[in-house]
Amino acid sequence: MAQDEPTTPGDTKPGDEATPGTPGTGENLCRRCQGTGTLDAEPCPDCRGTGKITSGIGGG
């Protein structure tokens, strides 16, 4: 998805903590599949096969 595209709640994946593009978030490798996008030859349910999740960064 391009940075200038609007995001909607449907853009989130199960492992996401926020909608992609939300300020204060960034992409990380999915912990469940370790970034491969698959588990037992099936798409990872946490990242939906992308190998990445969106989560909060920084703060304080």
C-alpha positions as CSV (number, residue, x, y, z in Angstrom):
1,M,0.0,0.0,0.0
2,A,1.4,3.4,-0.9
3,Q,1.9,6.0,1.8
4,D,-0.6,8.4,0.3
5,E,-3.4,5.9,0.2
6,P,-6.1,6.4,2.9
7,T,-6.3,3.6,5.5
8,T,-9.4,2.0,6.8
9,P,-10.1,-0.4,9.6
10,G,-10.2,-3.2,7.1
11,D,-6.5,-2.6,6.4
12,T,-5.5,-4.0,9.7
13,K,-4.3,-7.5,10.2
14,P,-4.8,-9.6,13.3
15,G,-1.3,-8.9,14.6
16,D,-1.6,-5.2,14.0
17,E,-1.8,-2.9,17.0
18,A,-2.8,0.0,14.7
19,T,-4.0,0.8,11.2
20,P,-1.1,1.1,8.8
21,G,0.0,4.8,8.4
22,T,-1.1,5.8,11.9
23,P,1.4,8.3,13.3
24,G,3.7,6.8,15.9
25,T,3.6,3.3,14.3
26,G,5.9,1.3,12.1
27,E,6.2,-2.0,10.4
28,N,7.8,-4.9,12.2
29,L,8.4,-8.6,11.4
30,C,5.6,-10.8,12.5
31,R,6.7,-12.6,15.7
32,R,4.5,-15.6,15.1
33,C,5.9,-16.6,11.7
34,Q,9.3,-14.7,12.2
35,G,8.7,-12.7,9.0
36,T,8.2,-15.7,6.6
37,G,4.4,-15.1,6.2
38,T,3.7,-18.9,6.5
39,L,3.2,-21.4,9.2
40,D,3.0,-25.1,8.3
41,A,2.8,-24.2,4.6
42,E,-0.3,-22.0,5.3
43,P,-0.5,-18.2,5.4
44,C,0.2,-16.9,8.9
45,P,-3.0,-15.9,10.7
46,D,-1.4,-13.0,12.5
47,C,0.0,-11.2,9.4
48,R,-2.2,-12.7,6.8
49,G,0.9,-14.0,4.9
50,T,2.7,-10.6,4.6
51,G,5.4,-11.4,7.3
52,K,4.9,-7.9,8.7
53,I,2.7,-6.3,11.3
54,T,2.1,-2.6,12.2
55,S,2.8,-1.7,15.9
56,G,3.4,1.3,18.0
57,I,6.9,2.7,18.3
58,G,8.6,5.1,20.7
59,G,6.6,7.0,23.2
60,G,7.3,8.0,26.7
